[in-house]
Amino acid sequence: MNDDDWLIRFCQDLYTYAEENNLRHVNTAAEHALEVATRETEGATRLKRLVNSPRHAL
């Protein structure tokens, strides 16, 4: 499990809560935050792999 998974889970929970309670503005914001969090964590994971790859070692 990735250290950043908590952020994605939080956004998913907020999105679900907003959807269930018909909070359109919160729902839209949570959906956007989820997309950004997913992209950011995927990018961070790729960067970690690149930095830790054997080809990167001197």
TORPA-4810 file (N, C-alpha, C, O; in nm, 3 decimals):
<nodes>
NODE_1_0.084_-0.118_0.000_0.000_0.000_0.000_0.089_0.125_0.000_0.190_0.132_0.070_M
NODE_2_0.049_0.218_-0.076_0.123_0.343_-0.091_0.094_0.437_0.027_-0.018_0.440_0.077_N
NODE_3_0.193_0.512_0.069_0.175_0.608_0.179_0.070_0.714_0.146_0.008_0.770_0.237_D
NODE_4_0.051_0.741_0.019_-0.042_0.846_-0.022_-0.184_0.795_-0.044_-0.272_0.873_-0.079_D
NODE_5_-0.208_0.665_-0.023_-0.341_0.609_-0.044_-0.446_0.673_0.046_-0.563_0.678_0.009_D
NODE_6_-0.407_0.722_0.163_-0.503_0.783_0.253_-0.569_0.903_0.187_-0.688_0.929_0.209_W
NODE_7_-0.493_0.976_0.108_-0.547_1.095_0.042_-0.652_1.055_-0.061_-0.757_1.118_-0.070_L
NODE_8_-0.624_0.953_-0.136_-0.720_0.906_-0.236_-0.845_0.852_-0.168_-0.956_0.880_-0.212_I
NODE_9_-0.828_0.774_-0.062_-0.944_0.721_0.012_-1.029_0.834_0.070_-1.152_0.828_0.065_R
NODE_10_-0.963_0.937_0.124_-1.036_1.051_0.179_-1.120_1.119_0.071_-1.238_1.149_0.093_F
NODE_11_-1.060_1.143_-0.045_-1.133_1.208_-0.154_-1.249_1.121_-0.201_-1.357_1.172_-0.231_C
NODE_12_-1.228_0.991_-0.207_-1.336_0.901_-0.247_-1.450_0.905_-0.146_-1.567_0.909_-0.184_Q
NODE_13_-1.416_0.903_-0.017_-1.519_0.910_0.087_-1.595_1.042_0.082_-1.717_1.044_0.096_D
NODE_14_-1.523_1.151_0.063_-1.588_1.282_0.054_-1.679_1.289_-0.067_-1.790_1.341_-0.058_L
NODE_15_-1.634_1.236_-0.179_-1.714_1.233_-0.301_-1.843_1.154_-0.277_-1.952_1.199_-0.313_Y
NODE_16_-1.830_1.036_-0.216_-1.947_0.952_-0.189_-2.044_1.021_-0.095_-2.165_1.020_-0.118_T
NODE_17_-1.990_1.082_0.011_-2.076_1.153_0.106_-2.152_1.266_0.037_-2.273_1.281_0.056_Y
NODE_18_-2.082_1.344_-0.043_-2.145_1.456_-0.111_-2.251_1.408_-0.210_-2.357_1.469_-0.222_A
NODE_19_-2.223_1.299_-0.278_-2.318_1.245_-0.374_-2.444_1.195_-0.303_-2.556_1.220_-0.349_E
NODE_20_-2.425_1.125_-0.192_-2.539_1.072_-0.116_-2.624_1.182_-0.054_-2.744_1.163_-0.032_E
NODE_21_-2.564_1.297_-0.026_-2.635_1.406_0.038_-2.669_1.520_-0.058_-2.707_1.630_-0.015_N
NODE_22_-2.656_1.493_-0.185_-2.692_1.589_-0.290_-2.623_1.724_-0.271_-2.685_1.830_-0.286_N
NODE_23_-2.494_1.719_-0.240_-2.414_1.841_-0.224_-2.330_1.858_-0.351_-2.213_1.819_-0.356_L
NODE_24_-2.391_1.917_-0.452_-2.328_1.922_-0.584_-2.194_1.993_-0.587_-2.101_1.947_-0.652_R
NODE_25_-2.183_2.105_-0.517_-2.057_2.180_-0.519_-1.946_2.101_-0.450_-1.832_2.097_-0.497_H
NODE_26_-1.979_2.039_-0.339_-1.881_1.957_-0.267_-1.846_1.836_-0.352_-1.730_1.796_-0.360_V
NODE_27_-1.947_1.778_-0.415_-1.926_1.662_-0.501_-1.830_1.695_-0.614_-1.738_1.618_-0.641_N
NODE_28_-1.850_1.807_-0.679_-1.763_1.849_-0.789_-1.622_1.876_-0.739_-1.525_1.836_-0.804_T
NODE_29_-1.610_1.942_-0.626_-1.477_1.970_-0.570_-1.407_1.841_-0.530_-1.287_1.826_-0.553_A
NODE_30_-1.479_1.748_-0.471_-1.420_1.621_-0.430_-1.377_1.540_-0.552_-1.272_1.475_-0.550_A
NODE_31_-1.457_1.543_-0.656_-1.421_1.472_-0.779_-1.292_1.529_-0.838_-1.204_1.454_-0.880_E
NODE_32_-1.282_1.660_-0.841_-1.162_1.725_-0.892_-1.041_1.692_-0.803_-0.933_1.661_-0.854_H
NODE_33_-1.059_1.700_-0.673_-0.950_1.668_-0.580_-0.905_1.524_-0.596_-0.785_1.495_-0.586_A
NODE_34_-0.998_1.433_-0.619_-0.964_1.293_-0.639_-0.880_1.275_-0.765_-0.782_1.201_-0.764_L
NODE_35_-0.918_1.343_-0.872_-0.841_1.336_-0.997_-0.699_1.389_-0.976_-0.602_1.327_-1.020_E
NODE_36_-0.688_1.502_-0.910_-0.556_1.562_-0.885_-0.473_1.471_-0.794_-0.355_1.447_-0.822_V
NODE_37_-0.532_1.421_-0.687_-0.460_1.335_-0.594_-0.411_1.208_-0.664_-0.299_1.164_-0.641_A
NODE_38_-0.494_1.152_-0.748_-0.456_1.032_-0.822_-0.338_1.059_-0.913_-0.241_0.983_-0.915_T
NODE_39_-0.344_1.168_-0.987_-0.233_1.203_-1.077_-0.104_1.233_-1.000_0.004_1.189_-1.039_R
NODE_40_-0.118_1.307_-0.891_0.000_1.343_-0.812_0.066_1.220_-0.750_0.188_1.207_-0.752_E
NODE_41_-0.013_1.131_-0.695_0.044_1.013_-0.631_0.103_0.918_-0.736_0.205_0.854_-0.710_T
NODE_42_0.040_0.908_-0.852_0.097_0.826_-0.960_0.230_0.884_-1.005_0.326_0.810_-1.028_E
NODE_43_0.236_1.016_-1.018_0.361_1.081_-1.057_0.470_1.061_-0.954_0.585_1.035_-0.989_G
NODE_44_0.435_1.073_-0.827_0.532_1.053_-0.719_0.583_0.910_-0.719_0.702_0.886_-0.697_A
NODE_45_0.495_0.815_-0.743_0.535_0.674_-0.747_0.630_0.649_-0.862_0.731_0.580_-0.846_T
NODE_46_0.601_0.704_-0.979_0.691_0.687_-1.095_0.826_0.750_-1.067_0.930_0.694_-1.104_R
NODE_47_0.827_0.866_-1.004_0.953_0.934_-0.972_1.036_0.850_-0.874_1.157_0.837_-0.891_L
NODE_48_0.971_0.795_-0.772_1.042_0.710_-0.675_1.104_0.590_-0.745_1.218_0.553_-0.717_K
NODE_49_1.027_0.528_-0.837_1.080_0.413_-0.910_1.201_0.452_-0.994_1.299_0.379_-1.001_R
NODE_50_1.192_0.567_-1.058_1.302_0.614_-1.142_1.426_0.640_-1.057_1.536_0.598_-1.094_L
NODE_51_1.409_0.709_-0.946_1.522_0.742_-0.859_1.584_0.615_-0.801_1.706_0.607_-0.785_V
NODE_52_1.502_0.516_-0.769_1.551_0.395_-0.707_1.590_0.286_-0.808_1.630_0.177_-0.767_N
NODE_53_1.580_0.313_-0.936_1.612_0.211_-1.036_1.764_0.187_-1.042_1.842_0.279_-1.018_S
NODE_54_1.802_0.065_-1.073_1.947_0.034_-1.083_2.017_0.115_-1.191_2.136_0.144_-1.178_P
NODE_55_1.947_0.153_-1.294_2.009_0.231_-1.402_2.042_0.372_-1.357_2.127_0.437_-1.417_R
NODE_56_1.975_0.420_-1.251_1.999_0.554_-1.200_2.125_0.560_-1.114_2.185_0.666_-1.098_H
NODE_57_2.164_0.445_-1.057_2.281_0.440_-0.967_2.409_0.472_-1.044_2.424_0.437_-1.160_A
NODE_58_2.499_0.539_-0.976_2.627_0.577_-1.038_2.727_0.466_-1.031_2.840_0.481_-1.078_L
</nodes>
